[in-house]
Amino acid sequence: MRRALPWIGVALLAAAPLTGMGNYPLHLMIMCLLWAFVYTSWALMGRLGMTSLGHGAFLAVGAYGVVMAWNLFGLSPWLSLPVLLLFAALTAFLIGYPCFRLKIVGHYFALVTLALGEIARMVIVALRDQTGGSLGATPNTALADASWSLTALQFSSKLVWFYLILGFWLFGLWVWTRVDRSMARLALEAISQEEDAAASIGINVTRLKLGVTVISALMTCLGGALYAQYQLYVNPETVSGIGVSLQMVFGAIAGGMFVRLGPTVGAVFTLLLAEVLRLALGHDIHGLDTTLYGLMLVLFIIFMPKGILGAATEGWNSQRAKPAIAAA
Amino acid sequence: MDIFDIFLLEAIVNGVLLGGILALLALGLNLIFGVIDVVWICYAELIMIGMYTAFYLHVDYGWPLWLAFPGCVAVVSALGVVLHHFVIRPVLTAEPINQLLVTGGVLFFLQGAATLAFGVEFRNIGVKLPTFELGGMFLSLARLTAFLIALASMIGVYLFLKRTYLGTAIRAIAQDRTIMPLMGVNPSRIFLITSALGGALAGVAACLLVLQYDIHPAIGLSFGPIAFLVCVLGGLGNMIGGFLAAFIFAQFISVGGYFFHLEWGYVLAFLFFIAFMFWRPQGLLGGKS
């Protein structure tokens, strides 16, 4: 039964759009899954003590990359995406390798990666003749006389996007599980606790950290490309720089970055919070969602550093553990 | 020789003036980090609040600048104390990265609250200091004033730390947090005083920036990241290093912006920062950790 539970959950999720829900709930579900995928990618390395504040850079490479390749060179995302992924992996390697070799950790790692995210934002703004600068960019439409185009990876149907992104989200969870099951995770946890001790028992610290970082960067870049193709609009503030990088960090923390579904819970929680506030208070009151969001993050980190799902699982486990102790 | 024209010289001088402001930003952050061992990611947002305070005191309440500016410094200083007492103190024993992230939450909170309270419109305090000519270069008086006041504040802080009993206590706590309570120094009191001082420095920066830039709730994001990078470049917690790093960074921005576009100046500065970190991860003057 316990083994079947996740599959039932996925089946229910996959069946949800068939109930004929409107476009708006469907859009919300797509956004939740998309950000869940991105947050999961971040948490993949974040939970191991590598707090990157620069994942916006990888998101930007994917998002701006596909749009610019299509608009400027007429290159299909099918062709540009592999190149962009390679570029993201290379960037992750170039940043990661010296950082891990020189044991740049904690604050320093966070601030070095923060510079990376800001570089991405500055480059986008500086190339305003090509990228449209702060105004953002829209990929040239391929949907003028068709409802979908496989070459341009543009679909007018939200249903297609739902299943596509559902697939990627599941893929993200699968990667998480794979990393967990491999010996690498135990080694990485040892590293995040005490790097020198881990190295002393024969763990190749640099190689393992680098591996996880590259995987995380690849997935984030992929997430950026999906975001651009689905939204058909990219903006330097929403896909690069410190803002979105912190958004990823906090989404993962709010949900709980040490459990597999934590980042997903974080994505659903933060998106629904923003939507509920917007619906309840209307568009006129700017900034209330950010204010409450910030306040909750502070409270979360002080009182519930393991996040919503992390605290819930912990509570559940201690509940189940108690009778066992009493019986013994 | 034609590369060394008067405009390049102007860019260099402007870079030096910008360096003064950056050094002031870095000083506050370094003080907090050096003593409390926490990075205030929301430091630039404190400055944003300070800029709004100066704006409202001067424009809405009609306070003259010489009164509005000390008011602004006092408000941000108090904000620093509140931040420390309610946000930092509960996580002092938590993992270092949580301390960094908790102030990131404050960043969103302050940004949202400012949008809520003041709206998204750009505001200007309406005090324009003139530009003046010096040997064919046109320099802004606001920048020069900012540079001089930033320099004066730094010397003030330096003297305070070196010459007063309280300053000595602060430096002692920065050196050894565990042993100093035995010597009769109350760390929580020192932390509060340091937070107030760090806040006051943010307030001074706010007064200087409000003369040069329009105010809007997201303005912190435009100079916050630079301030952190300056600190790291100089060696986190090292005040002299931060001072030097500020001028290096400012030259990259100013001269890079002169040869290309302003944004490319920033890109160059950030790339230099990353490259430098790989060469000397402990920063310019940081000791081996």
Interface residues (C-beta under 8 A of the other chain):
Chain A: G49 T51 I95 P98 C99 L102 K103 I104 G106 H107 Y108 A110 L111 V112 L114 A115 L116 E118 I119 M122 V123 V125 A126 G241 I242 G243 L246 V249 F250 I253 I285 H286 G287 L288 D289 T290 T291 L292 Y293 G294 L295 M296 L297 V298 F300 I301 I302 P305
Chain B: V39 V87 P90 V91 A94 E95 P96 I97 N98 L100 L101 V102 G104 G105 V106 L107 F108 F109 L110 Q111 G112 A113 A114 T115 L116 G119 V120 P217 L221 G224 P225 F228 L229 V232 L236 F260 H261 E263 W264 Y266 V267 F270 L271 F273 I274 M277 F278 P281
